[in-house]
Amino acid sequence: MADEIRAPETESRNFIHAFIDEDIAPGGQFEGMTVHTRFPPEPNGYLHIGHCKALTIDFGTAEKYGGLCNLRMDDTNPTKEDEEFVEAIKEDIHWLGFDWGDRFFYGSDYFEEDYRQAEGLIKKGLAYVCQLTPEEFKEYRGGIGVPARSPYRDRPIEESLDLFRRMRAGEFADGTMTLRAKIDLASGNFNMRDPVLYRINHLPHHRHGTKWCIYPMYDFAHPIQDALEGVTHSLCSLEFEAHRPLYDWVIQNCELPARPRQIEFARLGIDHTVMSKRKLRRLVEEGRVSGWDDPRMPTLCGLRRRGYTPRSIRNFCERIGVAKSANVVEYGFLEHCLREDLNASAERVMAVLQPVRLTVTNYPEGKTETVTVENNPVDPAAGTREVSFSRTLWVEASDFLETPVPKYKRLYPGGPECRLKGAYLIRCTGCVKDEAGNVMEILCEYDPDSRGGDPADGRKVKGATIHWVNAADAADAEVRLYDNLFSDENPDAADKDFLECLNPRSLEILTGCKVEASLAEAKAPANFQFLRQGYFCLDSRDSAPGHLVFNRSVSLKDSFKK
């Protein structure tokens, strides 16, 4: 079940909302109508954090105005779509806490209507069949101040209609003909220079098989689909701003029941990340990551597996705002939003990632007791739990130095008293080494009158508080430490090979880690704070009873400068 989403502290309003407010106000073009948006992903890959911004704008805008948002798969390209991606997109949207009700559609649901509208344009003299080859099409496109050309532009209506019907019947090979709108070959907006509306493609479609061999272009199909579904506001990314005149042209010249308004916003850019599905697909297909849900990937399924919560992602999208110009957000801010959420909600537990044995030499052999520790110090309602304690414990190897460095306040022979979290004060008395000089065991003594970590005489404790687990019942675990997938801040730059920007230290796997016994029964997607280590979650794919695998979601240290 998705986390309950934290509402923004103040009601947000951006330029999209300003346009909508104007449209639904008295005298506006949508006065008295329900605000209706749509999210139209192409099912040729998994959704990533960039898509998440778009879908939160689409669904979130509908929520703000008490309106509706459709989910429509843009499956007009038969070479890429797959039902695997359709189901994954649905899962991701539901995980974020959004729902489309009974308004789930495919763009291919409208193929017959798209075709009918195209014939209507031909009959009006507003479209024609063009037989320029792809090479000729580029040659005749023209340039700034130089009009495009097509020797087929004045083809008789009946001839274009006949050819278009024969295109549908499969008489012609791929690339031999297109249907083009007749608009303005001299337009300064190249999208209006008689754009292609239909092309021939004999590949089978994932839903319709070989029924169709001609497919509408997105710029033609999308406004028709919006109008047929009663969409009032078609919210899309900024690269479609130059396509808006064509969107409006299709709405104006086709026989449609509604006239949606297109509004554009800037895409989300995040440093140390690529957002191209083509590039993400390469990472998967070339085995550079373990799959679309690799926790280093910017996909929603990858972020979910890494331990990101719906609340943290929605808060991130809300707080970066809606911009009209392109911008790049620090990855650190996304981590900040997760850290902020998990600080409030994650249970604190103890885990030792690089364990070394600690023996409390004056603690009775064979004795075991329990000590009380809080589950979350910032949420008293989370309560406490009992953790077992005995003579032999595991602690971090880094919490001991035989010869300390200046200001080192942890364990070393003759060093200061330190607190074992929730248990007792201890003082290091020495260590045991193997023949190679490696420390195999740390020796210490405890103060029996300091249970809970506070000395009975009230003396000041100068050493650090150290986390630990009981060696008698600790569970073994594998822990995966993740860093940015790319070491370069801008791996998507045009002058770079993004594969050369991969971070060779983006994943470190630790085995033989020791965690509290209670974690042996943990189930994904549980989130925890490992004291002094970071926030971790149980891996949803590889973890199993008897083989615990934890992913570090984010470190404790916040590098983002607010």
KARA-V525358 format. One line per field, one symbol per residue. psi: psi as a letter, one per 40 degrees, with the letter a starting at -180 (. if undefined). burial: + if it has 16 or more other C-alpha atoms within 10 Angstrom, else -. Layout:
psi=???
burial=???
//
This chain:
psi=hiihhhiidihihadddddddddeiheidfheihhhaihgihgeaiiaddddddddddddddddefaihihhhgfeheediidddddddddddddeeiiebefhiidededddddddddddddefeiihhfhiddddddedaahehiiiheedfhiddddddddddddefeiihediihiigcheeieheeeggihdiihheiiiedebedieihiidddddddddddefhdhghiideedeedddddddddeigieigihhhiiiihhhifiiehdddddddddefeieadeheeieiddddddeeiiddddddddddeahieiiihihdddddddddddddddhhhihhhdgiihhhgdehhieihiiihiidhdegdeeaiihhihadhihihdeehhdhiiiehfahiheaiiihhhecihihheaihiadeehhdhhiiiihdffheehideeihheiihhiiihddeiiiihhhhiahdhdhdgeeideihddeeihefehhhhieihiiddedeiiifhiihhhedahiihhedeiiheghhhhhdiidhhehh.
burial=---------------+---+--++----++---++++++++++++++++++++++++++++++----+++++++++++--++--++-+++-++-++++++----+++++++--++-+++++++-++++++++-------+++----+++---+---+--++-++--++-+-+-+--+++++++++++--+++++++++++++--++-----+++++++++++++++++++++++++++-+--++-++-+++--+-+-++++++++++++++++++----++-++----+-++++++++++++++++++++++++++++---++------++++++++++-+++-++++++++++++++++--+---------++++----------+++++++++++-+++------++++++-+++++++++++++++++-------+-+++++++--++++++-------+++++++++-++++++++++++++++-+++-----+--++----------+++++-++-++-++++++++++++++++--++---+++++++++------
//
